[in-house]
Amino acid sequence: MIGILPVIILQLVLMNVTEDTVVSTRLKNVSTQFAVLASYIDQNTSENNVLTDRGLAEMADNVVGLSVSGIQIIDRDLNIITDTYRINTGKICVSQDVNQCFNGRNFSYSDKKNECIVLVHSIKNNETGNLDYVMFATSSISDIYSAMSSVRLMAISIVVIIAVIVTFLAFFFSNYLVRPFSRINDVIKRVEKGNLSSDISLEG
């Protein structure tokens, strides 16, 4: 069992490293695509020279797709002017991420609890240069965690099978190796009882 412990520890470490690497790669890819989407919206607002709630809502609907599963656009008063999920439009946004973005910080990160990637990007009015809107988007990574759960379950099953096999082999070989000593012990007991004709003949 002591020999199996390093295998279990190695399996846990490899699974965590693999999960972090896959999520990090997805985050990098989605962030790149989201930056392109944000540039697309910036470009269109620049060409139209006007930022309207309806125009932003239409653009958000156009760019949402496979990489980004949902987009919200929030104005300076923290009103959600559009939500591609059609759930929060017209409500007030109380996200700390949005507040930080209005202070000039664009960022993205993975949210393991909600199994998604969060992306926050500012939208500037190219005429005034003011940061009038923030685009808040999410991208699901539940497929990654689902796949990793399946792999983790398979790895645990393999470790359990190996543990059973190793335990059986250890029990078998320990009995095999101890058998000559048991015979010596039997002979010693007979000699102690006065049977001096006992012969000790062992090989191996």
Contacts in CASP RR format, 6 or more apart in sequence:
PFRMAT RR
TARGET T0000
AUTHOR 0000-0000-0000
METHOD contacts of the structure
MODEL  1
MIGILPVIILQLVLMNVTEDTVVSTRLKNVSTQFAVLASYIDQNTSENNV
LTDRGLAEMADNVVGLSVSGIQIIDRDLNIITDTYRINTGKICVSQDVNQ
CFNGRNFSYSDKKNECIVLVHSIKNNETGNLDYVMFATSSISDIYSAMSS
VRLMAISIVVIIAVIVTFLAFFFSNYLVRPFSRINDVIKRVEKGNLSSDI
SLEG
1 163 0 8 1.000
1 166 0 8 1.000
1 167 0 8 1.000
3 166 0 8 1.000
4 159 0 8 1.000
4 162 0 8 1.000
4 163 0 8 1.000
4 166 0 8 1.000
7 159 0 8 1.000
7 162 0 8 1.000
8 159 0 8 1.000
11 155 0 8 1.000
11 156 0 8 1.000
11 159 0 8 1.000
15 148 0 8 1.000
15 151 0 8 1.000
15 152 0 8 1.000
15 155 0 8 1.000
18 148 0 8 1.000
18 151 0 8 1.000
19 144 0 8 1.000
19 145 0 8 1.000
19 148 0 8 1.000
22 144 0 8 1.000
22 148 0 8 1.000
23 110 0 8 1.000
23 112 0 8 1.000
23 141 0 8 1.000
23 144 0 8 1.000
24 110 0 8 1.000
26 110 0 8 1.000
26 117 0 8 1.000
26 139 0 8 1.000
26 141 0 8 1.000
26 144 0 8 1.000
27 108 0 8 1.000
27 109 0 8 1.000
27 110 0 8 1.000
27 117 0 8 1.000
29 67 0 8 1.000
30 67 0 8 1.000
30 68 0 8 1.000
30 108 0 8 1.000
30 117 0 8 1.000
30 119 0 8 1.000
30 139 0 8 1.000
31 108 0 8 1.000
31 117 0 8 1.000
31 119 0 8 1.000
33 67 0 8 1.000
33 68 0 8 1.000
34 67 0 8 1.000
34 68 0 8 1.000
34 108 0 8 1.000
34 119 0 8 1.000
34 121 0 8 1.000
34 137 0 8 1.000
34 139 0 8 1.000
35 121 0 8 1.000
37 63 0 8 1.000
37 68 0 8 1.000
37 137 0 8 1.000
38 121 0 8 1.000
38 123 0 8 1.000
38 135 0 8 1.000
40 59 0 8 1.000
40 63 0 8 1.000
41 56 0 8 1.000
41 59 0 8 1.000
41 60 0 8 1.000
41 63 0 8 1.000
41 123 0 8 1.000
41 135 0 8 1.000
42 123 0 8 1.000
42 124 0 8 1.000
42 126 0 8 1.000
44 59 0 8 1.000
45 51 0 8 1.000
45 56 0 8 1.000
45 59 0 8 1.000
45 123 0 8 1.000
45 125 0 8 1.000
45 126 0 8 1.000
46 126 0 8 1.000
48 55 0 8 1.000
49 126 0 8 1.000
49 127 0 8 1.000
51 123 0 8 1.000
51 125 0 8 1.000
51 132 0 8 1.000
51 133 0 8 1.000
53 75 0 8 1.000
53 81 0 8 1.000
53 82 0 8 1.000
56 73 0 8 1.000
56 81 0 8 1.000
56 82 0 8 1.000
56 123 0 8 1.000
56 133 0 8 1.000
57 73 0 8 1.000
57 81 0 8 1.000
57 82 0 8 1.000
60 71 0 8 1.000
60 73 0 8 1.000
60 82 0 8 1.000
60 84 0 8 1.000
60 135 0 8 1.000
61 82 0 8 1.000
61 84 0 8 1.000
63 71 0 8 1.000
64 70 0 8 1.000
64 71 0 8 1.000
64 84 0 8 1.000
64 137 0 8 1.000
67 139 0 8 1.000
68 119 0 8 1.000
68 137 0 8 1.000
68 138 0 8 1.000
68 139 0 8 1.000
69 116 0 8 1.000
69 138 0 8 1.000
69 139 0 8 1.000
69 140 0 8 1.000
70 83 0 8 1.000
70 84 0 8 1.000
70 85 0 8 1.000
70 137 0 8 1.000
70 138 0 8 1.000
70 139 0 8 1.000
71 82 0 8 1.000
71 83 0 8 1.000
71 84 0 8 1.000
71 135 0 8 1.000
71 136 0 8 1.000
71 137 0 8 1.000
72 80 0 8 1.000
72 82 0 8 1.000
72 83 0 8 1.000
72 84 0 8 1.000
72 88 0 8 1.000
72 93 0 8 1.000
72 135 0 8 1.000
72 136 0 8 1.000
72 137 0 8 1.000
73 80 0 8 1.000
73 81 0 8 1.000
73 82 0 8 1.000
73 123 0 8 1.000
73 133 0 8 1.000
73 134 0 8 1.000
73 135 0 8 1.000
73 136 0 8 1.000
74 80 0 8 1.000
74 81 0 8 1.000
74 93 0 8 1.000
74 98 0 8 1.000
74 133 0 8 1.000
74 134 0 8 1.000
74 136 0 8 1.000
75 81 0 8 1.000
75 132 0 8 1.000
75 133 0 8 1.000
76 102 0 8 1.000
76 132 0 8 1.000
76 133 0 8 1.000
78 92 0 8 1.000
78 93 0 8 1.000
78 94 0 8 1.000
78 98 0 8 1.000
79 90 0 8 1.000
79 91 0 8 1.000
79 92 0 8 1.000
79 93 0 8 1.000
80 88 0 8 1.000
80 89 0 8 1.000
80 90 0 8 1.000
80 91 0 8 1.000
80 92 0 8 1.000
80 93 0 8 1.000
81 89 0 8 1.000
81 90 0 8 1.000
81 133 0 8 1.000
82 89 0 8 1.000
83 89 0 8 1.000
93 136 0 8 1.000
95 136 0 8 1.000
97 107 0 8 1.000
97 118 0 8 1.000
97 120 0 8 1.000
97 136 0 8 1.000
98 120 0 8 1.000
98 134 0 8 1.000
98 136 0 8 1.000
100 107 0 8 1.000
100 120 0 8 1.000
101 107 0 8 1.000
101 120 0 8 1.000
101 121 0 8 1.000
101 122 0 8 1.000
101 134 0 8 1.000
101 136 0 8 1.000
102 122 0 8 1.000
102 131 0 8 1.000
102 134 0 8 1.000
104 122 0 8 1.000
104 131 0 8 1.000
106 120 0 8 1.000
106 121 0 8 1.000
106 122 0 8 1.000
107 119 0 8 1.000
107 120 0 8 1.000
108 117 0 8 1.000
108 118 0 8 1.000
108 119 0 8 1.000
108 120 0 8 1.000
109 117 0 8 1.000
109 118 0 8 1.000
110 116 0 8 1.000
110 117 0 8 1.000
110 118 0 8 1.000
110 141 0 8 1.000
111 117 0 8 1.000
111 118 0 8 1.000
112 145 0 8 1.000
115 140 0 8 1.000
115 141 0 8 1.000
115 142 0 8 1.000
115 145 0 8 1.000
116 138 0 8 1.000
116 139 0 8 1.000
116 140 0 8 1.000
116 141 0 8 1.000
116 142 0 8 1.000
117 138 0 8 1.000
117 139 0 8 1.000
117 140 0 8 1.000
117 141 0 8 1.000
118 136 0 8 1.000
118 137 0 8 1.000
118 138 0 8 1.000
119 136 0 8 1.000
119 137 0 8 1.000
119 138 0 8 1.000
119 139 0 8 1.000
120 134 0 8 1.000
120 135 0 8 1.000
120 136 0 8 1.000
120 137 0 8 1.000
121 134 0 8 1.000
121 135 0 8 1.000
121 137 0 8 1.000
122 131 0 8 1.000
122 133 0 8 1.000
122 134 0 8 1.000
122 135 0 8 1.000
123 131 0 8 1.000
123 132 0 8 1.000
123 133 0 8 1.000
123 134 0 8 1.000
123 135 0 8 1.000
124 130 0 8 1.000
124 131 0 8 1.000
124 132 0 8 1.000
125 131 0 8 1.000
125 132 0 8 1.000
180 202 0 8 1.000
180 204 0 8 1.000
183 200 0 8 1.000
183 202 0 8 1.000
184 200 0 8 1.000
184 202 0 8 1.000
187 198 0 8 1.000
187 199 0 8 1.000
187 200 0 8 1.000
190 198 0 8 1.000
191 198 0 8 1.000
END
